[in-house]
């Protein structure tokens, strides 16, 4: 039974989700913060807010929404409108703070020069270049000197339009000028991996211009965003930070009847389902299916959890207007078992944590039951009106990503082919025979620039097969990759069913003739495939090549990584005496002659000795 | 939709929350300058609450003329009844 404190916390967390009542959040923020701080396993982060306007409210709200995501921030705030000076003149307070993330909270008020009336196109373009250069110099200094991830507001629109609609059509119009600046900011973001846009241009439209900027708050406090709109802004920034820490969701589990189509397929039959352009509600279901399909295309895993006979349920996807097809789903549970049981089974089948799942169901009873039984699963209050389902999912930012990499787009295929692998497993009497039948190949090597995004993603996302659960920012990963004092390994695994992508990462710090394994993780989708043996083989080879005699493994127990408690023992490490409390230390003496542990994975590439040169990236700070 | 806190008790309970005090602490006679949590954040929250609940805009200049919690209540009342 839930304690009073747990119930209070869950009520508070509920208040921070759709439907949001801004006034309640403003009023109850202190008690909310206090309760959220009682959570355990919060991930610490240091955020510097460099403001072009007053940022007290931004900080207060951001703290609340980050705590709700399990992230505990400490803040540095620049003085009012000192965002530029703090960086240009290297404010020692900021430098000593060593931020992980710098949020540059600027708005249109901080644009230094707008075009003159009737100014020629070329002159306007020069102004755009000058303004962008002013910001670029800040960004480059932050990247080079502080090594932090930058979250930069793009520009909102001024509330007043002295030129009326000409503001948007003439090149010297302010709306047009701001569009050009935003396009240049976005271009910078596309070519710099540690630079993320906080899209306040969109947010101000979503909130509404009249609500976004309130002149009384501007003239009284120099707040460029009203307190109520700051809630939306903080939720958006928290979503970006969450994604940078790999806390975004991976899988959308969907009910069927009255969720993906109108009607009950078991009673009404496939031909009578409400779905398609011929019916107003059918069109709304069709649009929701399209939205779900777009999530699948960008890498969200789809699954079905429905109370139905399996054959009836599957028939629904043969409806001529169904955009979603059976093959879009990586897991399919249609039966009469309780939904929490089915969702647990889906998580087990896909090898993902329950906290990676979002469950959508039109039935409030089912939603409440799942939320109560599986508190780790996100269960948005989508209501019963399909026309709002997608909007609710959007508002919750469940699937926010800081970057899309090819592995994301292939994710559904990996999980679907995993189902084929599991089906094949039953055909073999011997597990080794099954592994041999997979015809596995692995590419294992030192970190390569092309993989750094994916490596950072895995580091910040993996919880179960993760020996230390240490998180690294992308800047830290880049610095480690070029530091000869570290051994880095990535591993990609392929088999006859397809490419599993980059699934394992290892970081070891060299201390004389010893390498200390600060990080070793692996995606759970390749568990029991001997990939950890293949990584260990590669590590030993690298140690031999570098004259390293001893490997020290670290195991830091967490709530989620008990599956690797015996990892080092299984590889032949011995526990170091005296390490009975806190992190466990394990030792392995590198032999002169070593027999590889893996029997079923063929290595296709190594590149194991020389660390790749990242010298072309001059913005990379050296690691202290 | 949130209701308008025209009732004195409701208003005081909301001010308790804004100032992070146990429910039922404030009676109205308390001097603002003696309330530990009466700062810019709570002032902004009070303005936002008055706006959100009553649909009226109160300026910091008006708030500066208030010396007690009851004055804030009168301000919110006056503004909402005159709007």
Interface residues (C-beta under 8 A of the other chain):
Chain A: X21 X22 X23 X24 X26 X27 X28 X29 X30 X31 X56 X57 X60 X214 X216 X217 X220 X221 X223 X226 X227 X228
Chain B: X2 X14 X17 X18 X20 X37 X40 X41 X44 X45 X47 X48 X49 X52 X53 X57 X59 X60 X61
